[in-house]
Amino acid sequence: MNTFTNGDEMKRQQTTNKPRPMGVRGALDRGGNGLNSHIAPHYGDVLAVATEDVVTVPPTTTIMTTVRTMLEHGFRRIPIADAGTQRLKGIIVCKDIVDFLCGGPRHLLVTNRFDGNLLAAVNEEIRAIMTTEVPYLDMNASISDALKLMNKESVGCLPIIGEAKHVSAIVTEQDFMRLIANVKVGVAIKEYMSTNVTTVEPDVEIGAAGKLMVDNKFRRLPIVKNGILLGIATAFDMLRFLGSGEALKKGANGIEDTLATPVKSLITRDVIWTTSDCDLGEVAGMMDANNVGSIPIIDQGVLTGIVTERDIVRALATLKQ
């Protein structure tokens, strides 16, 4: 494990160029009326940006079936709802599964109830590891309400609950990122990026990298060797690697072997990066165009930070005040 700060040297990628902006829909000044004028048409109704066709699973669904459902739909989180009434019971996010597999508090289920047998544990019901205290919105909430609550609770999504307390819609960080994608906000990303970046070597085991994520409440880790940024491993990458491979066919040893695989095996794409003077809306556009939840920031060959969808939400919540 390494921690890069602004003074650590990072060799510039030779094969990856800074992406160009995908287009600009209009100029926005910092906060003020410019940002308001862009969001105003949707601002009174969070449903304007939310997804109303919500996929849920009941609490009795197995952990492995829940993982497969998330992978099938490309979801990083999924609400847990009563099969009959669709009342919200909890939520599962990718990091919860990593926690369960890689030695976090949820892993106690494996050690205490299943005597360390991961194969048996993944067939336990999802309610055994789901989060039950879930922040949510009602149907008439505004975008402002959603931004404030998401920022306050540091969550990546908010279920939207109807009159019968059933899950009617969901709004995510990605929805807000897309809202300002390629819009010139007039704010440099350096004002909101994280500047102390924890990284891992490519030969670190997936299980150890997952434990590092859980312990530090990260959802992603840059993979670095000899000062060169090779890629980024995310909690969703770990789920996909486990759920789409041969691990389960090989039983408990297969799962353990998968967790012992080098984290470099999760690298599936070139690194998309930008510089700290890039506009907030341009960075959001890069995330949207490349279907990623984070962008590393490299200035003059040095990894100076990373910006995530959560940083975009934090910026919007701040700029809207």
C-alpha positions in Angstrom: 0.0 0.0 0.0 1.2 3.5 -0.8 -0.3 6.9 -0.1 0.3 9.6 -2.7 0.1 13.2 -1.7 0.7 16.3 -3.8 4.5 15.9 -3.6 4.8 12.2 -4.7 6.1 11.7 -8.3 3.8 10.0 -10.8 5.1 9.2 -14.3 2.7 10.3 -16.9 0.8 7.6 -18.8 2.3 7.2 -22.3 -0.7 5.5 -23.9 -3.6 7.5 -22.4 -4.4 11.0 -23.4 -6.6 13.5 -21.6 -10.2 13.1 -22.9 -11.6 16.1 -24.6 -14.9 17.5 -23.4 -17.9 15.9 -25.2 -19.7 19.3 -25.7 -21.0 22.1 -23.7 -24.7 22.8 -23.2 -24.3 26.3 -21.7 -22.3 28.5 -19.5 -22.9 28.5 -15.8 -21.3 30.9 -13.3 -20.2 29.7 -9.9 -23.3 28.7 -8.0 -25.6 31.7 -8.4 -28.1 32.1 -11.1 -26.2 30.3 -13.8 -26.3 27.0 -12.0 -29.8 27.7 -10.9 -30.9 28.4 -14.5 -29.6 25.0 -15.7 -31.2 22.9 -12.8 -34.3 25.0 -12.4 -36.5 23.1 -14.9 -36.1 20.0 -12.7 -35.4 21.5 -9.4 -38.9 21.1 -7.8 -39.2 17.4 -8.4 -36.5 14.8 -7.7 -38.5 12.4 -9.9 -37.3 14.4 -12.9 -33.8 12.9 -12.5 -34.7 9.6 -10.6 -35.3 6.1 -11.9 -38.9 5.0 -11.3 -38.6 1.4 -12.6 -36.8 0.2 -9.5 -35.3 -3.3 -9.2 -35.5 -4.7 -5.7 -34.9 -8.1 -4.1 -36.8 -9.5 -1.0 -34.9 -10.0 2.3 -35.0 -13.8 1.8 -32.9 -13.6 -1.4 -29.5 -15.3 -1.0 -26.4 -13.1 -0.9 -25.1 -14.8 -4.1 -28.4 -14.3 -5.9 -28.4 -10.6 -4.9 -24.9 -10.2 -6.2 -25.9 -11.8 -9.5 -28.9 -9.5 -9.8 -26.7 -6.5 -9.2 -24.3 -7.7 -11.9 -27.1 -8.5 -14.4 -28.3 -4.9 -14.2 -25.0 -3.2 -13.6 -26.1 -1.9 -10.2 -23.7 -0.8 -7.5 -26.6 -0.8 -5.0 -30.0 -2.4 -4.7 -32.9 -1.8 -2.3 -34.2 -4.7 -0.3 -38.0 -4.7 -0.2 -40.9 -6.9 1.0 -41.8 -9.2 -1.9 -45.6 -8.5 -1.5 -45.9 -4.9 -0.4 -42.6 -3.6 -1.8 -42.0 -1.8 1.5 -38.4 -0.8 2.0 -36.6 -3.1 4.4 -33.0 -2.3 3.8 -30.3 -1.7 1.1 -27.1 -3.4 -0.1 -24.2 -1.7 -1.8 -21.1 -3.2 -3.4 -19.0 -2.2 -0.5 -21.2 -4.3 1.8 -20.4 -7.4 -0.2 -16.7 -6.6 -0.1 -17.0 -6.1 3.6 -18.7 -9.6 3.9 -16.0 -11.3 1.7 -12.9 -9.5 2.8 -12.8 -9.4 6.6 -15.0 -6.5 7.5 -17.6 -6.6 10.3 -20.0 -8.5 8.0 -17.4 -11.2 7.6 -18.3 -12.3 11.2 -21.2 -14.0 9.7 -18.8 -16.3 7.8 -16.6 -17.0 10.8 -19.2 -17.2 13.5 -22.2 -18.8 11.9 -20.6 -20.8 9.1 -17.2 -21.7 10.6 -15.3 -19.9 7.9 -17.1 -21.6 5.0 -17.6 -18.9 2.4 -19.5 -21.1 0.0 -22.2 -21.8 2.7 -22.2 -18.2 3.8 -23.0 -16.8 0.3 -26.2 -18.8 0.4 -27.4 -17.1 3.5 -30.3 -14.6 3.1 -29.3 -11.1 2.2 -31.0 -9.6 5.3 -28.2 -11.0 7.4 -25.8 -8.4 6.0 -28.1 -5.6 4.6 -28.2 -2.1 6.0 -31.5 -1.5 7.7 -31.4 2.2 8.6 -31.8 3.7 5.1 -32.1 7.4 4.4 -35.0 8.0 1.9 -37.1 10.7 0.3 -40.8 11.0 -0.2 -42.4 11.4 -3.6 -42.7 15.2 -3.5 -39.1 15.8 -2.5 -37.1 18.3 -4.5 -33.6 18.0 -6.1 -32.4 20.3 -3.4 -33.8 17.9 -0.7 -32.0 15.0 -2.4 -28.7 16.7 -2.7 -28.7 17.9 1.0 -29.7 14.5 2.3 -27.3 12.5 0.1 -24.5 14.8 1.1 -25.4 14.8 4.8 -25.6 11.0 5.0 -22.7 10.3 2.7 -24.7 7.8 0.7 -24.6 7.0 -3.0 -28.4 6.6 -3.5 -31.7 7.5 -1.9 -34.8 5.3 -2.3 -38.0 7.4 -2.9 -41.0 6.1 -1.0 -44.7 6.3 -2.0 -47.8 6.7 0.1 -48.0 3.0 0.9 -44.3 3.1 2.0 -43.3 1.1 -1.0 -40.2 1.8 -3.1 -41.4 3.9 -6.0 -38.1 5.3 -7.4 -34.5 5.7 -6.6 -32.0 8.6 -7.2 -28.3 8.0 -7.3 -25.0 10.0 -7.4 -24.8 9.0 -11.1 -28.1 10.8 -11.8 -26.7 14.1 -10.4 -23.4 13.6 -12.2 -25.3 13.3 -15.5 -27.3 16.4 -14.7 -24.3 18.6 -15.1 -22.3 16.4 -17.5 -20.5 18.7 -20.0 -22.0 21.9 -18.6 -19.4 24.6 -17.9 -20.0 25.2 -14.2 -17.1 27.7 -13.8 -15.5 25.8 -10.9 -12.2 23.8 -11.2 -12.3 20.3 -9.9 -9.3 21.0 -7.6 -11.8 22.6 -5.2 -13.6 19.4 -4.6 -11.2 16.5 -5.3 -9.6 14.3 -2.7 -5.9 15.1 -2.4 -4.6 12.2 -0.3 -4.9 9.2 -2.5 -4.3 5.7 -1.1 -3.0 3.2 -3.7 -2.1 -0.4 -3.9 0.6 -2.4 -5.7 -0.6 -4.6 -8.6 0.4 -7.8 -6.8 -1.6 -7.2 -3.7 -4.3 -9.8 -3.3 -7.9 -8.9 -4.0 -8.9 -9.9 -0.5 -6.3 -7.6 1.0 -7.3 -4.7 -1.2 -10.9 -5.2 -0.3 -10.1 -5.2 3.4 -8.2 -1.9 2.8 -11.4 -0.5 1.2 -13.6 -1.6 4.0 -11.2 -0.3 6.8 -10.9 3.1 5.1 -14.4 3.4 3.8 -13.2 3.6 0.2 -15.1 2.4 -2.9 -12.1 2.3 -5.2 -8.3 2.1 -5.1 -5.8 3.2 -7.7 -3.3 0.5 -8.7 0.3 1.9 -9.0 3.7 0.3 -9.8 7.0 2.2 -9.8 5.1 5.5 -9.8 2.9 4.6 -12.8 -0.8 4.5 -12.5 -2.0 1.2 -14.0 -5.7 1.4 -13.3 -8.4 1.6 -10.6 -10.0 -1.3 -8.8 -13.5 -0.7 -7.5 -15.8 -2.6 -5.2 -18.0 -3.4 -8.3 -15.0 -4.8 -10.1 -14.5 -7.2 -7.2 -18.2 -8.3 -7.3 -18.0 -8.8 -11.1 -14.7 -10.8 -10.8 -16.3 -13.1 -8.2 -19.8 -13.4 -9.7 -18.8 -13.9 -13.4 -15.9 -16.3 -12.9 -15.5 -19.9 -12.0 -15.1 -19.3 -8.3 -18.5 -20.7 -7.2 -18.1 -23.8 -9.4 -15.0 -24.7 -7.4 -16.7 -24.4 -4.0 -15.3 -22.7 -1.0 -11.7 -23.1 -2.2 -12.6 -21.4 -5.4 -13.9 -18.3 -3.6 -10.8 -18.2 -1.4 -8.5 -18.6 -4.5 -10.4 -15.7 -6.2 -9.7 -13.5 -3.2 -6.1 -14.4 -3.3 -5.8 -13.3 -7.0 -3.6 -10.2 -7.6 -5.7 -7.0 -7.7 -4.1 -6.2 -11.1 -6.5 -8.8 -12.5 -9.3 -6.3 -12.0 -7.8 -3.8 -14.5 -10.0 -4.0 -17.6 -9.6 -0.6 -19.3 -7.1 2.2 -19.9 -6.9 5.0 -17.3 -9.0 8.0 -18.0 -7.5 11.0 -16.2 -7.6 14.8 -16.2 -5.9 17.8 -14.6 -7.0 19.8 -11.5 -7.9 22.9 -13.5 -10.6 20.9 -15.4 -14.1 22.3 -15.0 -16.5 20.4 -12.7 -19.0 19.8 -15.5 -16.3 18.6 -17.9 -15.2 16.0 -15.4 -18.8 14.9 -14.9 -19.0 14.5 -18.7 -15.9 12.3 -18.7 -17.4 10.1 -16.1 -20.7 9.8 -18.0 -19.0 9.1 -21.3 -16.7 6.5 -19.9 -19.2 4.9 -17.5 -16.8 5.4 -14.5 -17.4 6.6 -11.0 -14.1 8.4 -10.5 -11.4 10.2 -12.4 -7.7 10.4 -11.2 -6.2 13.9 -11.3 -2.6 14.1 -12.7 -0.7 17.4 -12.8 2.7 17.5 -14.5 3.2 13.8 -14.0 2.1 13.7 -10.4 -1.0 12.1 -9.0 -2.5 15.0 -7.1 -5.9 13.6 -6.3 -9.0 11.7 -7.4 -12.6 13.0 -8.0 -15.6 10.7 -7.5 -19.3 11.0 -8.1 -19.6 11.7 -4.4 -17.4 14.7 -4.8 -19.8 15.9 -7.6 -22.7 15.6 -5.3 -20.9 17.4 -2.5 -20.0 20.2 -5.0 -23.6 20.5 -6.2 -24.9 20.6 -2.6 -22.5 23.3 -1.7 -23.0 25.4 -4.9 -26.8 25.3 -4.5 -26.7 26.7 -1.0 
